[in-house]
Amino acid sequence: MDLFPLKDDTGYVHAVAVAVFDYSQQHGSGERLAVLDEARTRIGTSLDVTGTAHELAEVAVPRFADSITVELLDSVFRGDQPPPLPPGGVTLRRAAHVSGPADLTETVSGPGESPRESPGDGPGPAPGETHFHTEPSPPARCLLTSQAVVHQATDPEIAVWLAADPVQAEQARRHGLHSLIAAPLKARGKDLGVVLLVRHTASREPFTEDDLFVTENLVARAAICMDNARRYARERRPLPPSMYRAPAPDSHRPYRTYSPHPETWWSRPPR
């Protein structure tokens, strides 16, 4: 805001003018770019699926969203190739959840491992547990269409979703949800899971279409890093015993044997 006098040729002040400039759009654009800049240095520092999910959550909250939930297909935790998505909804396992401004966190190491846990922010899947998302829900729909979606709490789609999902309805009621973005985690043509970003603080502006650009870039980086971690976990799994010796040779094929010291294959002709 600028204040300045309005004077005549003699210098006599007749009035005072007030000029107000709205820089909120420029400020919002700067904040979005700052989030992406931070993501480049903080996401993907470890070859661990859960660790990468948590890095994404810490970048997004509280700077960009009030809370974030990252849920993945079961196969991603195991390091397996994600299967095609079934119709009619999808079951996902919680990988990370962060809420601000208190930064309450839940994380999970994956099926069969001991989760690292701190207090959560309300009802919902416990660390490591699964949740079925019905087909009309934003998480399932964004995953099935491979497109991020932004919604206000008053949208008809949200009313349908919450009516069919009591768990999410209770969370929305408890925190005063006013807007959300659901974005698919997709890398190398494979679906990995979903990111749900929520704003529920009265002092924060609701999500708009402008926020989709940041979300898509943020999630795209995280998805590549998660897929790298998934592939790394798969490669570190011990080989099954059947891989250490090939089937009995016949007279038309060379005999191939695996030697773990050094870890190489070698061949010799059949006797």
C-alpha positions as CSV (number, residue, x, y, z in Angstrom):
1,M,0.0,0.0,0.0
2,D,1.3,3.4,-1.0
3,L,0.1,6.8,0.4
4,F,0.9,10.1,-1.3
5,P,-0.5,13.7,-1.3
6,L,-2.4,15.3,-4.2
7,K,-1.1,18.9,-4.6
8,D,-1.8,21.8,-6.9
9,D,0.7,24.0,-8.7
10,T,1.3,26.0,-5.6
11,G,2.0,23.0,-3.5
12,Y,-1.2,23.1,-1.6
13,V,-2.4,19.6,-0.5
14,H,-6.0,18.9,-1.6
15,A,-6.2,15.3,-0.7
16,V,-4.4,12.1,0.1
17,A,-4.3,9.2,-2.4
18,V,-4.0,5.6,-1.4
19,A,-2.8,2.9,-3.9
20,V,-3.2,-0.7,-3.0
21,F,-1.5,-3.5,-5.0
22,D,-2.5,-7.1,-4.6
23,Y,0.7,-9.2,-4.8
24,S,-1.0,-12.4,-3.6
25,Q,-0.9,-14.1,-7.0
26,Q,2.8,-13.3,-7.4
27,H,3.5,-14.5,-3.9
28,G,1.6,-17.7,-4.5
29,S,3.5,-18.4,-7.7
30,G,6.8,-17.8,-5.8
31,E,5.7,-20.2,-3.1
32,R,4.9,-22.9,-5.6
33,L,8.2,-22.6,-7.3
34,A,10.0,-22.7,-4.0
35,V,8.2,-26.0,-3.2
36,L,9.5,-27.5,-6.5
37,D,13.0,-26.2,-5.9
38,E,13.0,-27.8,-2.4
39,A,11.7,-31.1,-3.9
40,R,14.7,-31.3,-6.2
41,T,17.1,-31.5,-3.2
42,R,15.0,-33.4,-0.6
43,I,13.1,-36.1,-2.5
44,G,15.0,-39.2,-3.5
45,T,18.0,-39.1,-1.1
46,S,17.6,-42.8,-0.2
47,L,16.7,-46.0,-2.2
48,D,13.8,-46.8,0.1
49,V,10.2,-46.7,-0.9
50,T,8.8,-45.6,2.5
51,G,11.6,-43.1,3.0
52,T,10.9,-41.5,-0.3
53,A,7.2,-41.3,0.5
54,H,8.0,-39.6,3.8
55,E,10.4,-37.1,2.0
56,L,7.5,-36.1,-0.3
57,A,5.2,-35.6,2.7
58,E,7.7,-33.4,4.5
59,V,8.2,-31.2,1.4
60,A,4.5,-30.7,0.9
61,V,3.5,-30.0,4.5
62,P,3.0,-27.4,5.8
63,R,4.3,-25.2,3.0
64,F,1.9,-26.4,0.3
65,A,-0.8,-28.4,2.1
66,D,-2.2,-28.9,5.6
67,S,-1.9,-32.7,5.4
68,I,-0.8,-35.3,2.9
69,T,-1.4,-39.1,2.7
70,V,0.7,-41.3,0.4
71,E,-0.7,-44.8,-0.3
72,L,0.8,-47.4,-2.5
73,L,0.0,-50.7,-4.1
74,D,1.1,-53.7,-2.1
75,S,3.5,-54.9,-4.8
76,V,5.5,-51.6,-4.6
77,F,6.5,-52.4,-1.0
78,R,7.7,-55.8,-2.0
79,G,9.7,-54.5,-5.0
80,D,7.4,-56.4,-7.5
81,Q,6.1,-55.0,-10.8
82,P,2.8,-53.3,-10.1
83,P,-0.1,-55.3,-11.7
84,P,-2.9,-53.8,-13.9
85,L,-5.5,-52.0,-11.9
86,P,-8.8,-53.9,-11.4
87,P,-12.1,-52.1,-12.2
88,G,-14.5,-51.0,-9.4
89,G,-12.0,-49.4,-7.0
90,V,-8.6,-50.0,-5.6
91,T,-7.0,-51.2,-2.4
92,L,-3.9,-49.2,-1.2
93,R,-1.6,-49.5,1.7
94,R,-0.6,-46.4,3.7
95,A,3.1,-45.5,3.3
96,A,3.2,-42.0,4.9
97,H,1.0,-39.4,6.4
98,V,2.0,-35.9,7.7
99,S,-0.3,-33.2,9.1
100,G,0.7,-29.6,10.0
101,P,1.4,-27.4,11.7
102,A,2.3,-29.8,14.5
103,D,3.9,-32.1,12.0
104,L,2.2,-35.2,13.3
105,T,3.6,-38.2,11.4
106,E,2.8,-41.8,10.7
107,T,5.2,-43.9,8.6
108,V,5.3,-47.6,7.7
109,S,8.1,-49.8,6.5
110,G,5.9,-52.1,4.6
111,P,4.2,-55.5,5.0
112,G,6.1,-57.8,7.3
113,E,8.3,-55.1,8.9
114,S,8.0,-53.2,12.1
115,P,6.5,-49.8,11.4
116,R,8.1,-46.7,12.8
117,E,5.2,-44.8,14.3
118,S,4.3,-41.5,16.1
119,P,0.9,-40.2,16.9
120,G,-1.5,-39.8,14.0
121,D,-4.1,-37.1,13.5
122,G,-7.4,-39.1,13.7
123,P,-9.2,-42.0,12.3
124,G,-8.0,-43.7,9.2
125,P,-5.8,-46.7,8.2
126,A,-3.1,-47.4,10.8
127,P,0.5,-47.5,9.6
128,G,0.9,-50.4,7.2
129,E,-2.8,-51.1,7.0
130,T,-4.8,-51.1,3.7
131,H,-7.9,-49.1,2.7
132,F,-10.3,-49.8,-0.1
133,H,-11.1,-46.7,-2.2
134,T,-14.4,-46.9,-4.1
135,E,-14.5,-46.1,-7.8
136,P,-16.2,-42.7,-7.4
137,S,-13.6,-41.5,-4.8
138,P,-10.9,-39.0,-5.9
139,P,-8.0,-41.4,-5.1
140,A,-9.4,-44.2,-7.2
141,R,-10.6,-42.0,-10.0
142,C,-7.2,-40.2,-10.4
143,L,-5.4,-43.5,-10.4
144,L,-7.7,-45.0,-13.0
145,T,-7.6,-42.0,-15.3
146,S,-3.9,-41.1,-14.6
147,Q,-4.9,-37.5,-14.0
148,A,-4.7,-35.3,-10.9
149,V,-7.9,-33.8,-9.8
150,V,-8.7,-30.8,-7.6
151,H,-12.0,-30.5,-5.6
152,Q,-13.7,-28.2,-3.2
153,A,-15.5,-29.7,-0.2
154,T,-18.8,-28.5,-1.7
155,D,-18.4,-30.4,-5.0
156,P,-21.1,-33.1,-5.6
157,E,-18.3,-35.7,-6.2
158,I,-17.0,-35.2,-2.7
159,A,-20.4,-35.6,-1.2
160,V,-20.8,-39.0,-3.0
161,W,-17.4,-40.1,-2.0
162,L,-17.8,-39.3,1.7
163,A,-21.2,-40.9,1.8
164,A,-19.6,-44.1,0.6
165,D,-16.5,-43.9,2.8
166,P,-17.2,-43.3,6.6
167,V,-13.5,-43.3,7.4
168,Q,-12.7,-40.4,5.0
169,A,-16.0,-38.7,6.0
170,E,-14.9,-38.6,9.7
171,Q,-11.5,-37.2,8.8
172,A,-13.1,-34.5,6.7
173,R,-15.6,-33.6,9.4
174,R,-12.9,-33.5,12.1
175,H,-10.5,-31.2,10.3
176,G,-13.0,-29.0,8.4
177,L,-11.9,-30.1,4.9
178,H,-12.4,-27.3,2.3
179,S,-10.3,-28.5,-0.6
180,L,-8.2,-31.4,-1.8
181,I,-6.0,-32.6,-4.7
182,A,-5.7,-36.3,-5.5
183,A,-2.8,-37.2,-7.8
184,P,-1.6,-40.6,-9.2
185,L,1.9,-41.8,-8.6
186,K,3.0,-43.2,-12.0
187,A,6.4,-44.0,-13.3
188,R,7.6,-45.7,-16.4
189,G,4.0,-46.4,-17.4
190,K,3.3,-48.2,-14.2
191,D,0.8,-47.2,-11.4
192,L,2.4,-47.1,-8.0
193,G,-0.2,-45.4,-5.8
194,V,-1.9,-42.1,-4.9
195,V,-1.1,-38.9,-3.1
196,L,-3.9,-37.0,-1.4
197,L,-3.2,-33.4,-0.5
198,V,-5.7,-31.6,1.8
199,R,-6.2,-28.0,3.0
200,H,-8.4,-27.5,6.0
201,T,-7.0,-24.4,7.7
202,A,-9.4,-21.4,7.6
203,S,-6.5,-19.0,7.0
204,R,-5.3,-20.8,3.9
205,E,-6.7,-20.3,0.4
206,P,-8.4,-23.4,-1.1
207,F,-6.6,-25.4,-3.8
208,T,-7.2,-24.1,-7.4
209,E,-6.3,-25.4,-10.9
210,D,-3.1,-23.4,-10.6
211,D,-1.9,-25.8,-7.9
212,L,-2.2,-28.8,-10.2
213,F,1.0,-27.8,-11.9
214,V,3.0,-27.9,-8.7
215,T,1.3,-31.1,-7.6
216,E,2.0,-33.0,-10.9
217,N,5.6,-32.0,-10.9
218,L,6.1,-32.8,-7.3
219,V,4.4,-36.2,-7.6
220,A,6.2,-37.0,-10.8
221,R,9.6,-36.6,-9.2
222,A,8.5,-38.7,-6.2
223,A,7.1,-41.4,-8.4
224,I,10.4,-41.9,-10.3
225,C,12.4,-42.0,-7.0
226,M,9.9,-44.5,-5.6
227,D,10.1,-46.7,-8.6
228,N,13.9,-46.6,-8.4
229,A,13.7,-47.7,-4.8
230,R,11.2,-50.5,-5.8
231,R,13.6,-51.7,-8.4
232,Y,16.5,-51.6,-6.0
233,A,14.6,-53.6,-3.4
234,R,13.8,-56.2,-6.1
235,E,17.4,-56.5,-7.2
236,R,18.6,-57.0,-3.6
237,R,16.4,-60.0,-3.0
238,P,18.3,-63.3,-2.7
239,L,18.1,-65.5,-5.7
240,P,16.0,-68.7,-5.3
241,P,17.9,-72.0,-5.1
242,S,16.7,-73.0,-8.5
243,M,18.8,-70.1,-10.0
244,Y,22.1,-71.6,-8.8
245,R,21.9,-74.7,-11.1
246,A,20.2,-75.1,-14.4
247,P,18.1,-78.2,-15.4
248,A,20.0,-81.3,-16.4
249,P,21.8,-80.7,-19.7
250,D,20.9,-82.6,-22.9
251,S,23.0,-83.4,-25.9
252,H,22.0,-80.3,-27.8
253,R,22.5,-77.6,-25.1
254,P,25.5,-76.4,-23.2
255,Y,25.4,-76.8,-19.5
256,R,25.1,-73.5,-17.6
257,T,25.9,-73.1,-13.9
258,Y,25.8,-70.1,-11.6
259,S,28.8,-69.5,-9.3
260,P,28.3,-67.1,-6.5
261,H,32.1,-66.5,-6.1
262,P,32.4,-64.4,-8.1
263,E,28.8,-63.9,-9.0
264,T,28.9,-64.9,-12.7
265,W,27.5,-67.5,-15.0
266,W,29.8,-70.0,-16.7
267,S,29.2,-72.6,-19.3
268,R,30.8,-76.0,-20.1
269,P,29.8,-78.5,-22.8
270,P,27.8,-81.6,-21.7
271,R,29.8,-84.8,-21.0
